Amino acid sequence: MISALPGPADWIDAALDCAHRQQRGVLAMVTDERGSTPRDAGSWMLLTKGAILGTIGGGELERTLVEAARAMLEGAGSWSRAPVQCALGSDMRQCCGGVVQVLLEPIDSGAAQWLVKAQQQLALTGHVRIAFDSADCEVSPVVNTDDTLADTLSPGIITLSFQENRPRLALFGAGHVGRALCTIASQLPIRVMVFDARPDQCAQVPEAANLFVDERFDPVGGAQQLQNYEAALVMTHSHALDYDLCRILLRRPDLVYTGLIGSESKSRRFRKALRKDGLHDLELARLTSPIGKNGPGGKEPGVIALGVLSEVLQVCKTVQDQPQSSGATATPLSKVHHG
């Protein structure tokens, strides 16, 4: 089974689950890339006997590494860390033609100790650095809890840095467009929390690791207590509720995107009423409405959802200005030594 797109550090929880259940798994992780490659450093894939979570780009590269990982799981290969360098053109006959450095890391019950430390560090700071020794493949990975420490220059050490950098979107409304948005978002690097007062509508939100439903079903309460979100979308069944939500959300300078579904005329009416309610020009300028104007034309729920998700991700990416979309960095290939 191949899962939906996971987050940049979701492998930690998944690998720890394997370790706690005393199951074996193999973590294939891109530690560096040079030239044109399908995925960036930090991309990963976790293989167990019956499942594959994540991807390192597909094609011949992924097929080859899946075979190598399965050989390790079946006892046909050494049960120890294995660094692999792949030239995509000459070795894999892939058109990208770049060079990828991949680490195959065995996961079993003995990995629980360092995985717990990684999980705790990520939860505490939102960022974790892990050092893998490719020269001594029997040494456990080391979780670095001191961000001030420089990368070690010891031969064979590969240091990877992971953070949870997917933007968080508060979605107010689990109607047709909201559910279509969640379906598409399940395959995107974004986390969505759905607020809706209608349990029957919330029950139809698709299940995915990056989709959540507020169990209180209280949109206004959710808007008032919103914290650590980059974006919000207002698309409820009620214009009155939409208005109340906009009045609350537009006063939040921490939101880099606040979108309201509807026509140009609805947008004008809302802006006029909000100004009378005391919102100033800077707050009104935070409102994006209509939403998804640069997306494909059409009023189907999926078309609207596609346009607005593209808009949200673009705005959040611009503001975050992340150097690597994967959420991970690594010691450059030229600086990795192998004994």
TAZIPE-V361029 format. One record per helix or strand. SS is the DSSP state (H for helix, E for strand). FROM is the first residue (numbers start at 1). LEN is the number of residues. If there is no record, write none. Layout:
BEGIN
<<SS/FROM/LEN> <SS/FROM/LEN>>
END
This chain:
BEGIN
<<E/2/1> <H/10/11> <E/25/10> <E/44/5> <E/52/3> <H/59/15> <E/82/6> <E/99/9> <H/109/17> <E/127/7> <E/142/3> <E/157/7> <E/167/6> <H/176/10> <E/190/6> <H/199/4> <E/211/3> <H/219/6> <E/231/4> <H/239/11> <E/257/4> <H/264/13> <H/281/4> <E/287/2> <H/301/20> <E/328/3> <H/333/3>>
END
